[in-house]
Amino acid sequence: MKGATPEAAALPAAVTQPDLRARPAWRHDERWLRFVSLLGFVVLWQVVAGLLHDASLPPPALVFSRMLAEIGSAALPWHLGVTLGRVVLSFALALAIGAAFGVALGHWRRLDLLLDGWLVLGLNIPALVTIILCYVWFGLNDVAAVVAVALNKIPTVIVVVREGARAVDRNLMQVARAYRLPRWRVLTRVYLPQLYPWLLAAARSGLSLIWKIVLVVELLGRSNGVGFQLNVFFQMFDIAGILAYTLAFAAVVLTIEAAVLRPLERRLNRWR
């Protein structure tokens, strides 16, 4: 064989061309790493709880037993459903308003200069202040809760989408106009695909913040929801209840991330 060295010619085919298919399947699957991480966390939790022998850190078996009891009584599904409803409403409100203002500020320089100071102020106002003011102005109701959560997130969405609007390729827009494409087609096939990564980034960062704020809102002024239940368990020093609701809430967050946001991200980025 031309160009081959004697050493390479003498090597068996299995050495010169290793068969990757011979490797165990689990080595090509990264999900087992997540499983090992979760298992390690549970083992560490059990070890620490066994060493402490203290009510401040109940063992995993007790917490999971408490979680099953709360699910069986329908208390956990009810409060979790109420919290998820508030998350969805506040998330949709924040994303819609923030995206509209972000696009506007990204395209009109004077409007950006006019509102930039207020935007910086909105980014730095503590969430607790907004929550208290909404409860004072609107009363202790779900309207105040949803508005308070949305107001804390709108400025962040505006900033992210504004940068996305500024990054839109003007040359592509000019080419679309030169071909006299309908405005709706330009919007859906040229403009929005360039904005999708920024909208998704705003959505993911917004959702991560809303998960946290909604619990504070419920703790301060609502009579249901996961945040309310955590406050009840805190007053009763019920650590098992706190951990049971926290783990259930975290499981829902991770499920939405894996089942909704990641597939959506892959789909929206296909145009690249």
Backbone hydrogen bonds in HBPLUS format (Angstrom, degrees):
<---DONOR---> <-ACCEPTOR-->    atom                        ^
c    i                          cat <-CA-CA->   ^        H-A-AA   ^      H-
h    n   atom  resd res      DA  || num        DHA   H-A  angle D-A-AA Bond
n    s   type  num  typ     dist DA aas  dist angle  dist       angle   num
A0009-ALA N   A0005-THR O   2.97 MM   4  6.23 155.2  2.03 152.0 159.6     1
A0010-ALA N   A0006-PRO O   2.99 MM   4  6.13 140.1  2.16 141.0 150.8     2
A0011-LEU N   A0008-ALA O   3.31 MM   3  5.34 145.3  2.43  96.8 106.2     3
A0015-VAL N   A0012-PRO O   3.05 MM   3  5.47 144.3  2.18 107.3 117.1     4
A0016-THR N   A0012-PRO O   3.19 MM   4  6.55 164.9  2.21 156.3 159.9     5
A0017-GLN N   A0013-ALA O   2.93 MM   4  5.77 154.0  2.00 146.6 152.9     6
A0022-ALA N   A0019-ASP O   3.11 MM   3  5.69 158.9  2.16 111.8 118.1     7
A0023-ARG N   A0020-LEU O   3.15 MM   3  5.69 162.0  2.18 113.0 118.3     8
A0027-ARG N   A0024-PRO O   3.16 MM   3  5.71 150.4  2.25 111.5 119.2     9
A0028-HIS N   A0025-ALA O   3.03 MM   3  5.58 155.1  2.10 114.4 121.8    10
A0029-ASP N   A0026-TRP O   3.24 MM   3  5.04 157.7  2.29  97.0 103.7    11
A0033-LEU N   A0030-GLU O   3.11 MM   3  5.54 141.7  2.27 107.3 117.1    12
A0034-ARG N   A0031-ARG O   3.09 MM   3  5.30 120.4  2.46 100.0 113.7    13
A0035-PHE N   A0031-ARG O   3.10 MM   4  6.49 155.7  2.16 148.2 155.3    14
A0036-VAL N   A0032-TRP O   2.85 MM   4  6.08 157.9  1.90 146.9 152.5    15
A0037-SER N   A0033-LEU O   2.93 MM   4  6.14 156.1  1.99 145.7 152.3    16
A0038-LEU N   A0034-ARG O   2.94 MM   4  6.19 161.0  1.98 149.9 154.4    17
A0039-LEU N   A0035-PHE O   2.85 MM   4  6.06 162.8  1.88 152.3 157.5    18
A0040-GLY N   A0036-VAL O   2.83 MM   4  5.97 156.4  1.88 147.5 154.1    19
A0041-PHE N   A0037-SER O   3.01 MM   4  6.26 149.4  2.10 143.6 151.6    20
A0042-VAL N   A0038-LEU O   3.07 MM   4  6.39 159.8  2.11 151.3 155.7    21
A0043-VAL N   A0039-LEU O   2.96 MM   4  6.19 161.8  1.99 151.7 156.8    22
A0044-LEU N   A0040-GLY O   2.92 MM   4  6.06 164.2  1.95 148.1 152.5    23
A0045-TRP N   A0041-PHE O   2.89 MM   4  6.05 159.4  1.94 148.1 154.3    24
A0046-GLN N   A0042-VAL O   2.94 MM   4  6.17 158.7  1.98 148.2 153.5    25
A0047-VAL N   A0043-VAL O   2.94 MM   4  6.20 158.5  1.99 151.7 157.5    26
A0048-VAL N   A0044-LEU O   2.94 MM   4  6.15 171.1  1.95 157.2 159.0    27
A0049-ALA N   A0045-TRP O   2.92 MM   4  6.04 164.8  1.95 151.4 156.3    28
A0050-GLY N   A0046-GLN O   2.89 MM   4  6.00 150.7  1.98 142.8 151.1    29
A0051-LEU N   A0047-VAL O   2.98 MM   4  6.24 145.1  2.10 145.8 155.2    30
A0052-LEU N   A0048-VAL O   2.97 MM   4  6.17 154.7  2.04 151.8 158.3    31
A0053-HIS N   A0049-ALA O   3.04 MM   4  6.00 167.2  2.06 148.2 151.8    32
A0057-LEU N   A0054-ASP O   3.28 MM   3  6.00 169.2  2.29 117.7 120.8    33
A0063-VAL N   A0059-PRO O   3.23 MM   4  6.57 158.5  2.28 152.9 159.2    34
A0064-PHE N   A0060-PRO O   2.87 MM   4  6.09 168.5  1.88 162.4 164.8    35
A0065-SER N   A0061-ALA O   2.94 MM   4  6.01 149.3  2.03 140.3 149.3    36
A0066-ARG N   A0062-LEU O   2.95 MM   4  6.15 150.5  2.04 140.9 148.8    37
A0067-MET N   A0063-VAL O   2.88 MM   4  6.18 150.8  1.96 145.8 154.5    38
A0068-LEU N   A0064-PHE O   2.98 MM   4  6.23 158.4  2.03 146.6 151.2    39
A0069-ALA N   A0065-SER O   3.03 MM   4  6.27 150.8  2.11 142.0 150.2    40
A0070-GLU N   A0066-ARG O   2.93 MM   4  6.22 154.7  2.00 149.8 156.1    41
A0071-ILE N   A0067-MET O   2.91 MM   4  6.18 149.6  2.00 146.5 155.5    42
A0072-GLY N   A0068-LEU O   2.83 MM   4  6.01 156.1  1.88 145.5 152.4    43
A0073-SER N   A0069-ALA O   3.03 MM   4  6.25 143.9  2.17 142.1 150.8    44
A0076-LEU N   A0070-GLU O   3.24 MM   6  5.24 170.5  2.25 117.2 119.4    45
A0074-ALA N   A0071-ILE O   3.04 MM   3  4.99 154.5  2.11 102.3 110.2    46
A0078-TRP N   A0074-ALA O   3.23 MM   4  6.10 153.2  2.30 133.9 141.3    47
A0079-HIS N   A0075-ALA O   3.03 MM   4  6.23 178.5  2.03 160.8 160.4    48
A0080-LEU N   A0076-LEU O   2.92 MM   4  5.88 160.0  1.96 153.2 159.7    49
A0081-GLY N   A0077-PRO O   2.89 MM   4  5.85 150.6  1.97 138.2 146.2    50
A0082-VAL N   A0078-TRP O   3.00 MM   4  6.30 155.7  2.06 151.5 157.8    51
A0083-THR N   A0079-HIS O   3.07 MM   4  6.28 162.5  2.10 146.8 151.2    52
A0084-LEU N   A0080-LEU O   2.94 MM   4  6.15 159.6  1.98 148.0 153.8    53
A0085-GLY N   A0081-GLY O   2.95 MM   4  6.16 150.2  2.04 144.9 152.8    54
A0086-ARG N   A0082-VAL O   3.16 MM   4  6.51 156.0  2.22 148.6 153.8    55
A0087-VAL N   A0083-THR O   2.93 MM   4  6.21 152.9  2.00 148.8 157.3    56
A0088-VAL N   A0084-LEU O   2.92 MM   4  6.12 164.1  1.95 152.7 155.6    57
A0089-LEU N   A0085-GLY O   3.10 MM   4  6.30 168.1  2.12 150.3 153.2    58
A0090-SER N   A0086-ARG O   3.01 MM   4  6.04 170.2  2.02 149.6 152.8    59
A0091-PHE N   A0087-VAL O   2.86 MM   4  5.81 153.8  1.93 146.6 154.8    60
A0092-ALA N   A0088-VAL O   2.96 MM   4  6.06 165.1  1.98 148.9 152.7    61
A0093-LEU N   A0089-LEU O   3.01 MM   4  6.17 161.6  2.04 149.3 154.7    62
A0094-ALA N   A0090-SER O   2.92 MM   4  5.99 165.1  1.94 146.5 150.9    63
A0095-LEU N   A0091-PHE O   2.92 MM   4  6.01 162.5  1.95 151.0 156.1    64
A0096-ALA N   A0092-ALA O   3.00 MM   4  6.02 162.2  2.03 146.2 151.2    65
A0097-ILE N   A0093-LEU O   3.10 MM   4  6.16 173.4  2.10 153.0 154.8    66
A0098-GLY N   A0094-ALA O   2.86 MM   4  5.65 154.7  1.93 140.2 148.7    67
A0099-ALA N   A0095-LEU O   2.91 MM   4  5.71 155.1  1.97 137.0 144.0    68
A0100-ALA N   A0096-ALA O   3.18 MM   4  6.27 161.3  2.21 143.4 148.4    69
A0101-PHE N   A0097-ILE O   3.07 MM   4  6.30 170.5  2.08 156.4 158.5    70
A0102-GLY N   A0098-GLY O   2.82 MM   4  5.84 151.1  1.90 142.2 151.6    71
A0103-VAL N   A0099-ALA O   2.98 MM   4  6.12 162.3  2.01 151.0 153.8    72
A0104-ALA N   A0100-ALA O   3.15 MM   4  6.33 161.1  2.18 144.1 149.6    73
A0105-LEU N   A0101-PHE O   2.85 MM   4  6.03 166.8  1.87 154.9 158.0    74
A0106-GLY N   A0102-GLY O   2.95 MM   4  6.02 143.4  2.08 140.0 150.2    75
A0107-HIS N   A0103-VAL O   3.17 MM   4  6.33 130.1  2.43 140.9 151.9    76
A0107-HIS N   A0104-ALA O   3.23 MM   3  5.36 140.9  2.39  99.3 109.7    77
A0108-TRP N   A0104-ALA O   2.98 MM   4  6.06 156.6  2.03 156.4 162.4    78
A0112-ASP N   A0108-TRP O   3.08 MM   4  6.36 150.4  2.17 146.5 155.3    79
A0113-LEU N   A0109-ARG O   2.95 MM   4  6.29 155.5  2.01 152.0 158.2    80
A0114-LEU N   A0110-ARG O   2.90 MM   4  6.10 148.7  2.00 144.4 153.6    81
A0115-LEU N   A0111-LEU O   3.05 MM   4  6.21 150.9  2.13 146.4 152.3    82
A0116-ASP N   A0112-ASP O   2.86 MM   4  5.56 124.2  2.17 144.5 156.3    83
A0119-LEU N   A0115-LEU O   2.92 MM   4  6.13 146.6  2.03 150.4 161.0    84
A0120-VAL N   A0116-ASP O   2.97 MM   4  6.28 156.0  2.03 152.6 157.7    85
A0121-LEU N   A0117-GLY O   3.03 MM   4  6.29 154.4  2.09 143.2 150.5    86
A0122-GLY N   A0118-TRP O   2.88 MM   4  6.12 156.0  1.94 144.5 150.8    87
A0123-LEU N   A0119-LEU O   3.00 MM   4  6.25 145.2  2.12 144.6 153.8    88
A0124-ASN N   A0121-LEU O   3.15 MM   3  5.31 137.6  2.34 100.3 111.7    89
A0125-ILE N   A0121-LEU O   3.06 MM   4  6.18 123.8  2.39 150.6 163.7    90
A0129-VAL N   A0126-PRO O   3.13 MM   3  5.52 128.7  2.40 106.0 117.7    91
A0130-THR N   A0126-PRO O   3.45 MM   4  6.90 160.7  2.49 151.9 155.6    92
A0131-ILE N   A0127-ALA O   2.99 MM   4  6.24 161.1  2.02 154.9 160.3    93
A0132-ILE N   A0128-LEU O   3.00 MM   4  6.18 166.7  2.02 150.3 153.4    94
A0133-LEU N   A0129-VAL O   2.99 MM   4  6.17 168.7  2.01 155.1 158.4    95
A0134-CYS N   A0130-THR O   2.99 MM   4  6.13 159.2  2.04 148.6 154.2    96
A0135-TYR N   A0131-ILE O   3.07 MM   4  6.32 155.9  2.13 148.9 155.2    97
A0136-VAL N   A0132-ILE O   2.95 MM   4  6.21 150.2  2.04 148.2 157.0    98
A0137-TRP N   A0133-LEU O   2.85 MM   4  6.02 161.1  1.88 153.1 158.0    99
A0138-PHE N   A0134-CYS O   2.84 MM   4  5.70 165.8  1.86 147.4 152.3   100
A0139-GLY N   A0135-TYR O   2.91 MM   4  4.74 132.6  2.14 118.0 127.2   101
A0141-ASN N   A0139-GLY O   2.97 MM   2  5.67 127.7  2.25 107.8  92.4   102
A0145-ALA N   A0141-ASN O   3.18 MM   4  6.49 154.3  2.25 142.7 150.4   103
A0146-VAL N   A0142-ASP O   2.89 MM   4  6.05 169.0  1.90 154.6 155.9   104
A0147-VAL N   A0143-VAL O   2.97 MM   4  6.07 168.2  1.98 153.4 157.3   105
A0148-ALA N   A0144-ALA O   2.90 MM   4  5.91 157.6  1.95 144.1 150.7   106
A0149-VAL N   A0145-ALA O   3.14 MM   4  6.35 160.7  2.17 147.3 151.7   107
A0150-ALA N   A0146-VAL O   2.96 MM   4  6.15 166.0  1.98 152.4 156.7   108
A0151-LEU N   A0147-VAL O   2.86 MM   4  5.96 165.4  1.88 154.5 158.3   109
A0152-ASN N   A0148-ALA O   3.33 MM   4  6.46 145.0  2.46 138.6 146.3   110
A0153-LYS N   A0150-ALA O   2.95 MM   3  5.27 144.4  2.08 106.4 117.3   111
A0154-ILE N   A0150-ALA O   2.94 MM   4  6.06 149.9  2.03 162.5 171.6   112
A0156-THR N   A0153-LYS O   3.11 MM   3  5.58 121.8  2.46 113.0 126.4   113
A0157-VAL N   A0153-LYS O   3.24 MM   4  6.55 160.3  2.28 156.9 162.8   114
A0158-ILE N   A0154-ILE O   2.96 MM   4  6.20 161.3  1.99 159.6 165.1   115
A0159-VAL N   A0155-PRO O   3.08 MM   4  6.33 161.7  2.11 149.6 153.2   116
A0160-VAL N   A0156-THR O   3.16 MM   4  6.41 167.3  2.18 152.5 155.0   117
A0161-VAL N   A0157-VAL O   2.97 MM   4  6.08 174.5  1.97 159.2 161.0   118
A0162-ARG N   A0158-ILE O   2.84 MM   4  5.83 151.9  1.92 147.8 156.2   119
A0163-GLU N   A0159-VAL O   3.22 MM   4  6.44 156.9  2.27 144.8 149.4   120
A0164-GLY N   A0160-VAL O   3.13 MM   4  6.46 148.9  2.23 141.8 150.9   121
A0165-ALA N   A0161-VAL O   2.85 MM   4  6.14 153.6  1.92 152.6 159.0   122
A0166-ARG N   A0162-ARG O   3.05 MM   4  6.31 149.4  2.14 144.6 152.8   123
A0167-ALA N   A0163-GLU O   3.08 MM   4  6.26 134.6  2.30 136.5 148.2   124
A0167-ALA N   A0164-GLY O   3.12 MM   3  5.03 128.0  2.40  91.9 105.8   125
A0168-VAL N   A0165-ALA O   3.46 MM   3  5.45 164.5  2.49 100.1 104.5   126
A0174-GLN N   A0170-ARG O   2.92 MM   4  6.22 154.3  1.99 150.4 157.3   127
A0175-VAL N   A0171-ASN O   2.94 MM   4  6.21 154.9  2.00 148.7 155.4   128
A0176-ALA N   A0172-LEU O   2.99 MM   4  6.21 157.9  2.04 146.4 152.2   129
A0177-ARG N   A0173-MET O   3.02 MM   4  6.32 152.6  2.10 144.8 152.1   130
A0178-ALA N   A0174-GLN O   2.86 MM   4  6.08 151.4  1.94 144.9 153.5   131
A0179-TYR N   A0175-VAL O   3.07 MM   4  6.35 144.4  2.20 147.0 155.1   132
A0181-LEU N   A0176-ALA O   3.20 MM   5  5.77 175.2  2.20 161.5 161.5   133
A0180-ARG N   A0177-ARG O   2.89 MM   3  4.83 155.5  1.95 104.5 110.8   134
A0185-ARG N   A0182-PRO O   3.05 MM   3  5.28 118.3  2.45 101.0 115.9   135
A0186-VAL N   A0182-PRO O   2.93 MM   4  6.27 156.8  1.98 155.8 163.2   136
A0187-LEU N   A0183-ARG O   2.85 MM   4  6.06 156.4  1.91 149.1 155.8   137
A0188-THR N   A0184-TRP O   2.95 MM   4  6.15 164.0  1.98 148.3 151.9   138
A0189-ARG N   A0185-ARG O   2.80 MM   4  5.57 152.4  1.88 145.5 152.6   139
A0190-VAL N   A0186-VAL O   2.99 MM   4  5.03 144.2  2.12 124.5 132.2   140
A0191-TYR N   A0186-VAL O   2.87 MM   5  6.21 162.1  1.90 161.5 166.9   141
A0192-LEU N   A0187-LEU O   2.89 MM   5  5.85 170.3  1.90 157.6 160.8   142
A0194-GLN N   A0191-TYR O   3.09 MM   3  5.58 132.6  2.32 111.0 122.8   143
A0195-LEU N   A0192-LEU O   2.83 MM   3  4.84 129.4  2.08  99.8 115.2   144
A0196-TYR N   A0192-LEU O   2.84 MM   4  5.96 128.2  2.11 155.5 170.6   145
A0198-TRP N   A0195-LEU O   3.08 MM   3  5.44 121.1  2.44 108.8 123.1   146
A0199-LEU N   A0195-LEU O   2.93 MM   4  6.19 159.4  1.98 158.3 165.1   147
A0200-LEU N   A0196-TYR O   2.83 MM   4  6.00 160.0  1.87 158.8 164.1   148
A0201-ALA N   A0197-PRO O   2.94 MM   4  6.10 151.0  2.03 137.4 145.6   149
A0202-ALA N   A0198-TRP O   2.90 MM   4  6.12 157.7  1.95 147.2 153.1   150
A0203-ALA N   A0199-LEU O   2.85 MM   4  6.06 150.7  1.94 142.5 151.2   151
A0204-ARG N   A0200-LEU O   2.88 MM   4  6.08 163.9  1.90 152.6 155.9   152
A0205-SER N   A0201-ALA O   3.01 MM   4  6.10 169.2  2.02 149.4 152.8   153
A0206-GLY N   A0202-ALA O   2.84 MM   4  5.74 148.8  1.93 137.3 147.3   154
A0207-LEU N   A0203-ALA O   2.84 MM   4  5.95 157.4  1.89 146.6 152.3   155
A0208-SER N   A0204-ARG O   3.07 MM   4  6.23 157.0  2.12 144.4 150.3   156
A0209-LEU N   A0205-SER O   3.20 MM   4  6.41 145.2  2.33 139.8 148.0   157
A0210-ILE N   A0206-GLY O   2.88 MM   4  6.08 157.8  1.93 150.7 157.6   158
A0211-TRP N   A0207-LEU O   3.00 MM   4  6.12 158.6  2.05 150.7 154.4   159
A0212-LYS N   A0209-LEU O   3.12 MM   3  5.45 127.5  2.41 102.3 114.6   160
A0213-ILE N   A0209-LEU O   3.04 MM   4  6.33 167.0  2.06 156.2 159.8   161
A0214-VAL N   A0210-ILE O   2.98 MM   4  5.84 168.8  2.00 154.3 156.5   162
A0216-VAL N   A0213-ILE O   3.03 MM   3  5.19 117.8  2.43 100.3 115.5   163
A0217-VAL N   A0213-ILE O   2.94 MM   4  6.25 159.9  1.98 157.7 163.8   164
A0218-GLU N   A0214-VAL O   3.01 MM   4  6.20 158.3  2.06 143.8 149.0   165
A0219-LEU N   A0215-LEU O   2.91 MM   4  6.04 151.8  1.99 142.6 150.9   166
A0220-LEU N   A0216-VAL O   3.03 MM   4  6.19 149.9  2.12 148.2 154.7   167
A0221-GLY N   A0217-VAL O   3.13 MM   4  6.24 156.1  2.18 150.1 155.6   168
A0222-ARG N   A0218-GLU O   3.21 MM   4  4.70 155.7  2.27 126.3 125.3   169
A0229-GLN N   A0225-GLY O   3.11 MM   4  6.42 162.5  2.14 151.3 155.8   170
A0230-LEU N   A0226-VAL O   2.89 MM   4  6.14 155.9  1.95 152.6 159.4   171
A0231-ASN N   A0227-GLY O   3.13 MM   4  6.37 149.0  2.23 141.9 149.6   172
A0232-VAL N   A0228-PHE O   3.04 MM   4  6.41 151.7  2.12 147.4 155.4   173
A0233-PHE N   A0229-GLN O   2.90 MM   4  6.19 165.9  1.92 156.4 159.4   174
A0234-PHE N   A0230-LEU O   2.88 MM   4  6.02 146.9  1.99 140.1 149.8   175
A0235-GLN N   A0231-ASN O   3.03 MM   4  6.29 157.6  2.08 147.9 152.4   176
A0236-MET N   A0232-VAL O   3.14 MM   4  6.41 140.4  2.30 141.9 152.8   177
A0238-ASP N   A0233-PHE O   2.81 MM   5  4.85 171.6  1.82 147.4 148.9   178
A0237-PHE N   A0234-PHE O   3.10 MM   3  4.89 157.1  2.15  99.7 106.7   179
A0242-ILE N   A0238-ASP O   3.11 MM   4  6.44 157.4  2.17 148.1 154.6   180
A0243-LEU N   A0239-ILE O   2.92 MM   4  6.15 168.8  1.93 157.2 159.2   181
A0244-ALA N   A0240-ALA O   2.90 MM   4  5.99 151.9  1.98 142.9 151.3   182
A0245-TYR N   A0241-GLY O   3.07 MM   4  6.23 169.3  2.08 152.4 153.8   183
A0246-THR N   A0242-ILE O   2.95 MM   4  6.06 152.7  2.02 144.7 153.4   184
A0247-LEU N   A0243-LEU O   2.88 MM   4  5.96 163.2  1.91 148.8 152.4   185
A0248-ALA N   A0244-ALA O   3.09 MM   4  6.25 157.1  2.14 143.4 150.0   186
A0249-PHE N   A0245-TYR O   2.93 MM   4  6.04 158.8  1.98 145.2 151.1   187
A0250-ALA N   A0246-THR O   2.87 MM   4  6.08 158.4  1.91 148.0 154.3   188
A0251-ALA N   A0247-LEU O   2.88 MM   4  6.04 150.8  1.96 143.9 151.8   189
A0252-VAL N   A0248-ALA O   3.13 MM   4  6.41 151.9  2.21 144.9 151.3   190
A0253-VAL N   A0249-PHE O   3.06 MM   4  6.37 159.5  2.10 149.4 155.0   191
A0254-LEU N   A0250-ALA O   2.98 MM   4  6.21 166.2  2.00 154.2 156.9   192
A0255-THR N   A0251-ALA O   2.96 MM   4  6.07 150.1  2.05 141.4 150.1   193
A0256-ILE N   A0252-VAL O   2.98 MM   4  6.20 162.5  2.01 154.2 157.6   194
A0257-GLU N   A0253-VAL O   3.04 MM   4  6.26 155.5  2.10 146.3 153.6   195
A0258-ALA N   A0254-LEU O   2.96 MM   4  6.14 160.3  2.00 147.5 152.0   196
A0259-ALA N   A0255-THR O   2.78 MM   4  5.75 161.0  1.81 153.1 159.0   197
A0260-VAL N   A0256-ILE O   2.94 MM   4  5.25 146.6  2.05 132.5 139.1   198
A0261-LEU N   A0256-ILE O   3.20 MM   5  6.65 158.7  2.25 153.1 159.4   199
A0262-ARG N   A0257-GLU O   3.09 MM   5  6.24 157.0  2.15 161.9 166.1   200
A0264-LEU N   A0260-VAL O   3.03 MM   4  6.04 153.0  2.11 145.2 153.7   201
A0265-GLU N   A0261-LEU O   2.86 MM   4  6.03 149.7  1.95 146.1 154.5   202
A0266-ARG N   A0262-ARG O   3.07 MM   4  6.36 159.4  2.11 152.9 157.2   203
A0267-ARG N   A0263-PRO O   3.02 MM   4  6.21 154.8  2.09 145.4 152.4   204
A0268-LEU N   A0264-LEU O   2.94 MM   4  6.09 164.7  1.96 152.9 156.5   205
A0269-ASN N   A0265-GLU O   3.12 MM   4  6.13 138.7  2.30 141.1 150.8   206
A0270-ARG N   A0267-ARG O   3.35 MM   3  5.51 166.5  2.37 108.4 110.2   207
A0272-ARG N   A0269-ASN O   3.25 MM   3  5.78 153.0  2.33 111.0 117.7   208
